[in-house]
Amino acid sequence: MTMLNRRTLWRVCGIFLSATLVACSPDKPSFKAIDITGADYARGFTLSDHQGQTRSLSDFKGKVVVVFFGYTQCPDVCPTSMTELAEVKRLLGAEGDKLQGVFVTVDPARDTAQMLKAYMANFDPSFVAFIPTPEQLAVVAKDYKVYYKKVDGKTATSYTMDHSAGSYVYDPQGNLRLFSRYGSGPQALVQDIQTLLK
């Protein structure tokens, strides 16, 4: 074996060993959702909530925060996601109080504070809904890489909203950690939240 081949072999082995050690590192938790720790987007926002208060995600430090974008007249994705989030809180038992559900409407024209208050109460009254202005929504959606588009219906008010389906998860220190895909089920999110609470 030549010196060059030995050097190449040692280099390859070193890279493999480094990758193996990183993958096996006890410091890196394993999640069911997509780990986006350190991402330079979805940095939070300050908006008016359904109680008329101006609040930020940083107000919920100390809790795991799950942020979902949707609208009250959504026929399937939104109620399913919010029902699952309420189930996650129930499954967490005593730790359920350490979960904060956050809903950001992509339909501020129809989703009034009163409607959103009633909508949140259908799932969990501790969940908070935010109502951005159309201008604020454009900025927040861009920062969160959220797609939304109005789809005309038979009348001016019967339109629907196409939008991204998935949730952003922040740890109790307020750091963005995970993206949970729609349809992952409550059990996967429960495990991830328990990991973040450790």
N, C-alpha and C positions, 0 to 999 in steps of 0.2 A: 504494500500500500504506500503510495507516495505521500509526501508531507502535505500537499494540497488536498488530497482526498481525506487525510486525517483531520485537517483543519475544518473542512466542509462537514465531515461527519460529526465532529465535536460541536460545531455551530448548530447543526440541525438538532442534535440531541439536547443542546442547551435550550433552544427555542421550545422544543417539545416539553422538556422538563419544566420550564418557566410557565408554559401554558397549562400544564397539568397542575402545578402548584397553585396557580390562580384559580383554576376551576374547582380545586378541592379546598380552597381557603375557607376556614371556619368563619371568617369575618363577613363573607358575602352570603346573605340569606337567599334562600330559594323561594321564588314566587310562582303562583299559577298565572297571574296576569303578566303583561309585558313590563319588564323593569326598565324604566326611563329615568332612573336616578341621574341627576346632573344635567338633564335636558335644559336647553336655553330658551324654552318657550313655556306657555301655560304658567306664567309667573304670578298669577293672581290678579285681582281686580278690586275696584271700589265702586259699588253700585247701590241703588236704592232697593231695599227688600220689600216683601209684601206687607210689612207693617209700616212702611213709609220711612224707615230709618236708613241712613247711609252707612253701609258696613263694608268691611274688607274680609278676605279670607283669613288674614292674620288675626282677626277677632276670635277665631276658633282654635287658636293654638292650645295644645294640650289634648286635642282630640284628633282622631283620624278623620279627614274630611274627604268625602266622595262627591265630586262635581259632575253633574249631568246636564246636557243641553237638550231642551225639548219644548213642547208646547201643550197646553191643556186639551186641545181638540184632536190630538194625535190618537189614531184609532188603535194602535197596538204596541209599538216599540216603547213609547213613553210610559204608559201605565204598567207594562210588564216590567220595565227597568225599575220603576219606583216601588212596585209591589215587592220585587226581589230585594231591593235595598231595605225595605221595612222588615222583610223576613231575615235578612242578615242581622239587623239590629236585635231581633228577637232571639236568634240563634246564639248571639254573643252573650246572652244572659246578663250577668252582673256587669260585664264590660260594655254592654249596649249603650250606656250613657257616654262612652268615650268615642262614639261614632256620630258624626255630623253629616247629614244628608243635605246637599245643596243642589238646587234646580235653577237653571238660568233659562228663561224663556227666549225662544228665537222668533216669537210672535208677539212683540210688545203692543201691536195695534189692537189685538183682541184680548190678550191676557192682562186683565186689570188686577190690581192688588186684591180686590174682593174675590175674584175668581181664583187667583193663585192661593189665597188663604184657605179657601174651601178645598181646592185641589190637594194641597199639602195635608190637610186634615184627613183626607181619604186614605192616606198612607201612614203618616206619622206626624202629629202636630209639632214635633220638635224640628222637623225638616224646614229649611228656609228656602224661599224662592226669591230670585232677583229679577228685577224688571229694568233692563237697560233701555235707553232711548235707541232709536234706529242707528244713530251715529255711534253710540257707545257699543252697540251690538257688533257693528262692523269691525271696530277696533279689537274687542275681546275675542270675537270669532277668529280673526286673523292670528292673534297671539296664541290661541288654543288649537289652531289648524282645524277648526270646525267648519264644515260645509253646511250651508242652509240656503234654501231657495223657495220662493213662493210659487205654488202651482195653482193656476186659476181653476175655479170650479164653475158650476152652472150659474151661480150668482156672485156678486161682488164680495159677499161675506162667507161664502161656502168654500173658500180656497183651502188647500192643505199646504203643509210645509215639508219639503224634503230636507232631511238633516242628517248629520253624522250620528251614529249610534255607538256609544261607548262612554266610559266614565274615567275621570282623572282622580287619582288617589294621592292624598298628601299625608305625610306622617305627622305625629303630634308636635314636631318642631316646626311644622309649616313648610317642609320641603316636598317638592313634587317627587313621587317615587314610582307610581305605576299607571299604566293604562289598561283598564279592564274592558275587554271586548264584550259587545252585546251578545247575550246568549250563553255566557260562561257559567251561569247558575250561581245561586247564593252560597253554596258550600265552598266554592273556590275562593270567593271574596272573603268569607269568614276566616279561612285559613290565612290569607294574606294579611288581613287586618290584625289577627292575633299575633302574627310575626312582627308587624310594625309596632305593636303595643309592648313588645318584650323589651 
